[in-house]
Amino acid sequence: MSRTSPRRTRDRVLVAAVATLLVTTGGTALAVSDSGAGATRAAARVDNPYAGAKPYVNPEWSAKAAAEPGGKAVSGQPTGVWLDRIAAIEGAGASMGLRDHLDAALQQGAGVVQLVIYNLPGRDCAALASNGELGPTEIDRYKSDYIDPIAEILADTKYANLRIVTTVEIDSLPNLVTNTGSRPTATPACDVMKANGNYVKGVGYALRELGAVPNVYNYVDAGHHGWIGWDDNFAASAQVMYQAATAEGGSVDNVHGFITNTANYSALKENNFKIGDSVNGRSVRESKWVDWNRSVDELSFAQSFRGQLVSTGFRSTIGMLIDTSRNGWGGAAQPAGPGPTTDVNTYVDGGRYDRRIHIGNWCNQSGAGLGERPKVAPESGIDAYVWMKPPGESDGSSKEIPNDEGKGFDRMCDPAYEGNPRNGHNLSGALPDSPVSGKWFSAQFQQLLKNAYPAL
């Protein structure tokens, strides 16, 4: 049962009316205050929310980065604000809450703020490190205690001139394709979430409610090329995303775009080989590393997946974001050129920037570096390169650490772990001595600075 109050319902009607006015006039609308005594002008949605807008720098992350040796070189970069549990909305402990961040953005004179919406029921069904606080069936609580309060805050006319970019529920929808059913990568938890439909319902509800706020720009998480880049995952994932966007009374009009590589490590561009290359008559796609994927890097994947999404039913105007916070792979280990043409594997392995043991490795990867700095409209179809994952924040703990955030211990964060079907039964490639996900990991941050590409 919804806990929406009459006041809350009236606010949503006002917001919906403003959204309708924006669409029908194509110009500037009035975001009417709740009291009716004043009005704040809210600009109509733009094609690219990052264009011409000063991005918000999270002071909490910035202070941690600046305190590290060499960290001031990047401490002024904009990063995502993660709302990864209900308590984060008001602010847990001494941490800033959502209103605190929005107020700080106004004080900075920022024009765009980046939020990560991340608290689905049964969250991260294939990874324990980032499990959440809500059980698989708690969809009503997700709506009433998490999404509704966020939407109400974002609809405050005080923030009407901020462009608010939301990354909606990372690591969720692709799981319903790749980690369910008879696949060797399937998990019981993902089967449960596919059967009960709460990932689809939750994402649909979030898109609908947040998308009703005129200055919110929803970007749905679209995994990365090393997850859904294969033929049997590519179109199927786009179809699940369309299903979610149109669930709960929603529409594709609530989706401004998609984001790839969030909190992951896939190289932006592999300059030393491309998907059409062949060695001794064998395609690069046949190499052990590429393994018949459609793409060899994140930029080519984001651009091709955008086309798939449009053909599936999303608007032709959608833009893509790519998280480049930790996919630089620079430093002394970066190849200077293509690998030897002895065979297709030596060619790919000798030239690839991405130095992971396996493309399925995702936790605190050894050897990673900062990637491209945030940049607006860098390539065709790409709205921005972003640092949605704040560099230096852990992906998960290398051993079990009790916590009150619902975050479990995933062996993929243990450097000694020899893997599972999702990483080809390889070593995890994780750094040792890591804290639980979201906590500051100094050793990782220092590595990211050292291996940054482009170099700092």
C-alpha positions in Angstrom: 0.0 0.0 0.0 1.3 3.4 -0.9 2.3 5.8 1.9 1.8 8.8 -0.4 0.2 11.7 1.5 -2.3 14.2 0.1 0.5 16.8 0.1 2.7 14.5 -1.8 0.0 13.7 -4.3 -0.7 17.4 -4.9 3.0 18.1 -5.4 3.2 15.3 -8.0 0.2 16.8 -9.9 1.9 20.2 -10.0 5.1 18.7 -11.3 3.2 16.7 -13.9 1.5 19.9 -15.0 4.8 21.7 -15.3 6.2 18.8 -17.4 3.2 18.9 -19.7 3.7 22.7 -20.1 7.3 22.2 -21.0 6.4 19.6 -23.7 3.5 21.6 -25.2 5.3 25.0 -25.3 8.8 23.9 -26.1 10.0 26.9 -24.1 10.3 28.0 -20.6 7.8 26.9 -18.0 6.9 28.1 -14.6 7.6 25.7 -11.7 4.9 26.9 -9.3 5.8 27.0 -5.7 3.7 24.9 -3.3 2.3 28.0 -1.6 1.3 29.6 -4.8 2.9 32.9 -3.6 5.8 32.8 -6.0 7.2 31.1 -9.0 10.6 29.9 -10.1 11.5 29.7 -13.7 12.7 26.3 -14.8 14.3 26.0 -18.2 13.0 23.4 -20.6 14.8 20.2 -21.0 17.8 20.4 -23.3 19.2 17.8 -25.6 22.4 17.4 -23.6 22.2 18.4 -19.9 26.0 18.7 -19.6 26.3 21.2 -22.4 27.0 24.7 -21.1 26.5 23.7 -17.5 29.0 23.9 -14.7 29.1 20.4 -13.0 28.7 20.0 -9.2 31.8 18.9 -7.3 31.0 16.7 -4.3 32.8 18.4 -1.4 33.0 15.1 0.6 34.7 13.2 -2.2 36.8 16.2 -3.1 38.2 16.5 0.4 39.2 12.9 0.5 40.9 13.1 -2.9 42.7 16.3 -1.9 44.0 14.7 1.3 45.9 12.1 -0.7 49.4 12.7 -2.0 48.9 14.0 -5.6 45.1 14.0 -5.2 44.7 17.7 -5.7 45.3 17.1 -9.4 41.8 15.6 -9.7 40.0 16.7 -6.5 38.1 19.4 -8.5 36.5 16.9 -10.8 32.7 16.2 -10.7 31.6 12.8 -9.5 28.3 11.0 -8.9 26.5 11.2 -5.6 25.4 7.7 -4.6 22.0 7.3 -2.9 22.6 3.6 -2.0 20.2 3.3 0.8 17.2 5.1 2.4 19.4 6.7 5.1 21.5 8.4 2.4 18.6 10.6 1.4 18.7 12.5 4.7 22.3 11.8 5.3 23.7 8.9 7.3 25.8 9.9 10.3 28.0 12.9 9.4 27.5 12.4 5.6 25.6 14.9 3.5 22.1 14.1 2.5 20.4 14.8 -0.9 19.2 18.3 0.1 22.7 19.1 1.4 24.2 18.2 -2.0 21.6 20.2 -3.9 22.1 23.2 -1.7 25.9 22.9 -2.1 25.4 22.8 -5.8 23.5 26.1 -5.7 26.2 27.6 -3.6 28.8 26.5 -6.1 26.8 28.0 -9.0 26.6 24.6 -10.6 24.3 23.8 -13.4 24.3 20.0 -13.4 24.3 17.5 -10.5 24.8 13.7 -10.9 23.0 11.2 -8.8 23.1 7.4 -8.7 19.7 5.8 -7.8 20.7 2.5 -6.3 18.5 0.6 -3.9 16.4 -1.9 -5.8 14.8 -4.8 -3.9 17.2 -7.8 -4.1 19.9 -5.5 -5.4 22.8 -6.9 -7.3 21.6 -10.5 -7.5 24.9 -11.7 -9.0 27.3 -9.9 -6.6 27.3 -10.0 -2.8 29.6 -7.0 -2.3 26.9 -4.5 -3.2 23.8 -6.2 -2.0 21.4 -3.7 -0.6 19.1 -3.2 2.4 15.8 -4.2 0.7 14.7 -7.8 0.4 13.6 -9.3 -3.0 9.9 -8.6 -2.2 10.1 -5.1 -0.7 9.0 -3.3 -3.9 6.4 -1.2 -2.0 9.0 0.1 0.5 11.3 0.9 -2.5 8.6 3.1 -3.9 7.3 4.8 -0.7 10.5 5.1 1.4 13.1 5.5 -1.3 11.9 6.8 -4.7 9.0 9.0 -3.4 11.1 11.0 -1.0 13.9 11.5 -3.6 11.3 12.7 -6.2 9.7 15.1 -3.7 13.1 16.7 -2.9 14.0 17.0 -6.6 10.7 18.6 -7.3 11.3 21.4 -4.8 11.2 24.6 -6.9 14.3 25.8 -5.1 16.3 23.4 -7.4 14.3 24.1 -10.5 17.3 25.5 -12.4 19.6 22.6 -11.7 19.9 20.0 -14.3 19.7 16.8 -12.3 21.2 13.7 -14.0 20.1 10.4 -12.5 21.9 7.1 -13.2 19.1 4.6 -12.6 19.8 1.3 -10.9 23.2 0.1 -12.1 23.8 -3.7 -12.2 20.2 -4.6 -12.4 18.4 -5.2 -15.7 21.2 -7.0 -17.6 21.2 -9.6 -14.8 17.8 -10.6 -15.9 19.3 -11.7 -19.2 22.7 -13.0 -18.4 22.4 -14.5 -15.0 19.1 -16.4 -15.1 17.6 -19.7 -16.3 19.8 -22.5 -17.6 22.9 -20.4 -18.3 26.0 -21.5 -16.4 26.3 -17.9 -15.1 22.8 -18.0 -13.5 22.3 -17.4 -9.8 19.3 -18.3 -7.7 18.9 -14.7 -6.6 18.7 -13.4 -10.2 16.1 -16.1 -11.0 14.0 -14.8 -8.1 14.2 -11.2 -9.3 13.3 -12.2 -12.9 10.3 -14.3 -11.6 8.9 -11.6 -9.3 9.5 -8.7 -11.7 10.6 -6.3 -9.1 13.7 -5.1 -11.0 11.5 -4.2 -14.0 8.8 -2.7 -11.7 11.3 -0.8 -9.6 13.1 0.8 -12.6 9.9 1.6 -14.3 8.5 3.3 -11.2 11.8 5.3 -10.6 11.8 6.5 -14.2 8.2 7.5 -14.1 8.4 9.4 -10.8 11.7 11.0 -11.3 11.0 11.8 -15.0 7.9 13.8 -13.9 10.3 16.4 -12.5 10.9 18.8 -15.4 14.6 19.3 -14.7 15.5 15.6 -14.1 17.4 13.7 -16.9 17.1 9.9 -16.4 19.9 7.7 -17.8 19.3 4.0 -17.4 22.3 1.8 -16.6 23.2 -0.3 -19.7 26.0 -2.5 -18.3 29.2 -2.6 -20.4 30.6 -4.3 -23.4 32.1 -7.1 -21.4 28.7 -8.0 -20.0 26.1 -7.6 -22.7 28.2 -7.1 -25.8 27.6 -10.7 -27.1 25.0 -11.6 -29.7 22.8 -13.5 -27.2 22.8 -10.6 -24.7 22.8 -7.5 -26.9 19.2 -7.3 -28.3 17.7 -9.1 -25.3 19.1 -6.6 -22.9 17.7 -3.7 -24.9 14.3 -5.4 -24.8 14.4 -5.8 -21.0 15.3 -2.1 -20.7 12.3 -1.2 -22.9 10.1 -3.4 -20.8 11.2 -1.6 -17.7 10.8 1.9 -19.2 7.2 1.1 -20.1 6.4 -0.7 -16.8 4.3 0.9 -14.0 2.5 3.2 -16.4 5.8 4.6 -17.6 7.0 5.7 -21.1 10.2 5.9 -23.1 9.7 9.6 -22.8 11.0 9.3 -19.2 14.4 8.0 -20.5 16.8 10.7 -21.6 19.6 8.3 -22.3 21.7 5.4 -21.0 25.0 5.0 -19.2 27.6 2.3 -19.8 30.6 1.1 -17.7 29.3 2.5 -14.5 31.8 1.6 -11.7 33.6 -0.7 -14.2 36.9 -0.9 -15.9 36.3 -1.5 -19.6 38.8 0.4 -21.7 37.3 3.4 -23.5 39.2 2.8 -26.8 41.5 -0.1 -27.7 43.8 1.7 -30.2 46.0 -1.3 -31.0 43.4 -3.6 -32.5 39.8 -3.3 -33.8 36.9 -5.7 -34.2 37.5 -6.1 -38.0 41.1 -7.1 -37.7 42.3 -10.6 -38.6 45.6 -12.5 -37.9 46.6 -15.4 -40.1 43.0 -15.7 -41.3 41.5 -15.6 -37.8 39.2 -12.8 -36.7 39.9 -10.8 -33.6 36.5 -12.0 -32.4 38.0 -15.5 -32.2 40.6 -14.4 -29.7 40.3 -15.7 -26.1 40.0 -12.1 -24.8 37.3 -10.8 -27.2 35.6 -14.2 -27.3 33.1 -13.4 -30.1 32.0 -10.1 -28.5 30.6 -7.5 -30.8 32.9 -4.8 -29.5 36.4 -4.5 -28.2 36.0 -1.3 -26.2 33.4 0.8 -24.4 33.1 3.6 -26.9 32.3 1.3 -29.8 29.8 -0.6 -27.6 28.0 2.5 -26.4 27.6 3.8 -29.9 26.4 0.5 -31.3 24.1 -0.3 -28.3 22.6 3.2 -28.8 21.5 2.1 -32.2 20.0 -1.1 -30.8 18.1 0.8 -28.2 16.6 3.1 -30.8 15.5 0.2 -33.0 13.9 -1.4 -29.9 11.7 1.6 -29.4 13.6 4.3 -27.5 13.7 7.8 -28.9 16.2 8.6 -31.6 17.4 11.6 -29.5 18.7 9.5 -26.6 22.3 10.2 -25.6 24.9 7.9 -24.0 27.2 8.5 -21.0 30.4 6.5 -20.4 31.9 6.2 -16.9 35.6 6.7 -17.4 36.5 7.1 -13.8 38.7 3.9 -13.6 39.3 2.7 -17.2 42.5 4.5 -18.0 44.9 1.5 -17.9 48.0 3.7 -18.3 51.3 3.4 -16.5 54.3 1.3 -17.4 52.2 -1.7 -18.3 50.4 0.0 -21.1 51.4 -1.5 -24.5 53.1 0.9 -26.9 51.6 -0.7 -30.0 50.0 -3.8 -31.4 50.9 -7.2 -30.2 52.9 -9.7 -32.3 51.1 -11.3 -35.2 52.2 -14.8 -34.2 48.5 -15.6 -33.8 45.3 -13.8 -32.9 45.8 -14.2 -29.1 49.3 -12.8 -29.0 48.1 -9.9 -31.2 45.2 -9.0 -28.9 46.9 -9.8 -25.6 50.1 -8.0 -26.5 48.2 -4.8 -27.6 45.2 -4.5 -25.3 45.1 -1.6 -22.9 42.7 -3.4 -20.5 45.1 -5.5 -18.4 42.5 -7.4 -16.4 43.0 -11.1 -16.1 39.4 -11.6 -17.5 36.9 -9.0 -18.7 34.4 -10.3 -16.1 36.5 -9.1 -13.2 35.0 -6.1 -11.6 36.2 -5.6 -8.0 39.0 -3.2 -7.1 41.1 -4.2 -10.1 44.8 -4.3 -9.8 46.6 -2.1 -12.4 43.7 0.2 -13.2 44.1 3.9 -13.7 41.9 7.0 -14.0 40.4 7.4 -17.4 39.5 10.3 -19.6 38.5 13.3 -17.5 34.8 14.3 -17.6 34.1 15.8 -21.0 31.0 17.1 -22.8 30.0 15.6 -26.1 33.3 13.9 -26.9 32.0 11.6 -29.7 29.0 11.0 -31.8 26.0 9.9 -29.8 27.9 10.4 -26.5 26.5 13.2 -24.2 29.5 13.0 -21.9 32.4 11.1 -20.4 31.6 11.1 -16.6 33.1 10.0 -13.3 29.9 8.5 -12.0 31.9 6.2 -9.7 34.0 8.4 -7.4 37.6 7.2 -7.8 39.0 5.8 -4.5 35.7 4.3 -3.3 35.9 0.6 -2.9 33.9 -1.9 -4.9 33.8 -4.4 -2.0 35.8 -5.9 0.8 38.5 -8.4 0.3 37.3 -10.3 3.4 34.0 -10.3 5.4 33.5 -7.1 7.3 30.3 -6.6 9.4 28.4 -3.5 8.5 24.9 -2.1 8.8 24.4 -1.3 5.1 23.4 -4.8 3.9 26.7 -5.2 2.0 28.0 -8.7 1.9 31.4 -10.4 1.2 31.9 -11.4 -2.4 34.8 -13.6 -3.2 35.4 -11.6 -6.4 36.9 -9.0 -4.1 39.3 -11.6 -2.6 42.7 -11.6 -4.5 43.0 -15.3 -3.8 39.7 -16.3 -5.3 39.9 -18.5 -8.4 36.7 -17.4 -10.0 33.3 -18.6 -11.2 31.6 -19.0 -14.6 31.1 -15.2 -14.8 34.8 -14.6 -15.0 35.9 -17.9 -16.7 37.2 -19.4 -13.5 40.1 -17.0 -13.4 41.7 -15.2 -10.5 39.7 -12.2 -9.4 42.5 -9.6 -10.0 41.3 -7.7 -6.9 43.5 -5.5 -4.7 44.1 -6.8 -1.2 42.9 -5.2 2.1 39.9 -3.4 0.6 37.0 -2.0 2.7 33.3 -2.5 2.1 31.8 -1.0 -1.1 31.6 2.8 -1.0 34.3 3.3 1.7 37.5 5.1 0.9 40.3 2.9 -0.3 43.5 4.9 -0.3 45.7 2.2 -2.0 43.3 2.1 -4.9 43.2 5.8 -5.3 47.0 6.0 -5.3 47.1 3.3 -8.0 44.5 5.2 -10.1 46.6 8.3 -10.0 49.8 6.5 -10.9 48.2 4.7 -13.9 46.0 7.5 -15.2 45.5 7.6 -19.0 45.7 10.2 -20.2 48.4 10.8 -17.7 47.9 13.6 -15.1 
